[in-house]
Amino acid sequence: MVGMKDHICSQNCMFCRVLESPQRTKPNVQRQAVDSQVMERVKELEQRSLLSSTQATLTSAKTEDLERLALLDSLTELYNSRTFLKELKDEIKRGKRYKRPVSLAMISIDGFKEIQRQYGALTGDAVLKVVANVLRTSIRDVDIPARYSAEEFAIIFPETNTSGASVVAERLRQRIGTQAITHNWHNLKVTASIGLASFPTHAREHDELIARSVQALELAVQRGGDRACTV
């Protein structure tokens, strides 16, 4: 890069000397053509320098950081919905191959829209972050937590039947309900509704398993929230 700058400076100095020549007042078509070529060369070198700088910046970005951005939800730092679907499909395939159960929990924050309406979107985001952290710290390393939609979470429980998932779901419900949330001088507590379904007991395919989990979640909400239900 230093050599390139020196070359550009050298070209500029040459160009200045041409302009300042005592013979400048004399018309010289050939010299004007040379001047134009020098200017084009300077512009070309400057453009190359800019492209090289941009390329160096992109190259310096860590590969793992780019992969992380592609896999995670930016707000909650849980897996995003695209990653969730891929992982669920993979777990169902694995469950079929080795004849092992897979459970899925769908989780929603009770009255979340009202929280947003009353306290604002930023407080709503703070609530989502706190709940996401509770989920992340309350499950096994092999379990897969995700932000399924704007206000719903999902957790995949590999090699876990409905009974085992129900135990975890109840623990999650209790921890969410006792978690203090403070944002913009507002002190909040929220509750959560959880719907559970399992492969192969309730569904054989990933999309059917999601549908049954959502059905169980809707049942929990209809019964007043702050509870976990199975289909």
Secondary structure, DSSP 8 states (H G I E B T S, - for coil): -HHHHHHHHHHHHHHHHHHT-GGGGS--HHHHHHHHHHHHHHHHHHHHHHHHHHHHHHHHS-HHHHHHHHHB-TTT-SB-HHHHHHHHHHHHHHHHHHT--EEEEEEEETTHHHHHHHH-HHHHHHHHHHHHHHHHHTS-TTSEEEE-SSSEEEEEEET--HHHHHHHHHHHHHHHHH--EEETTEEE---EEEEEEEETTT-SSHHHHHHHHHHHHHHHHHTTSSSEEE-
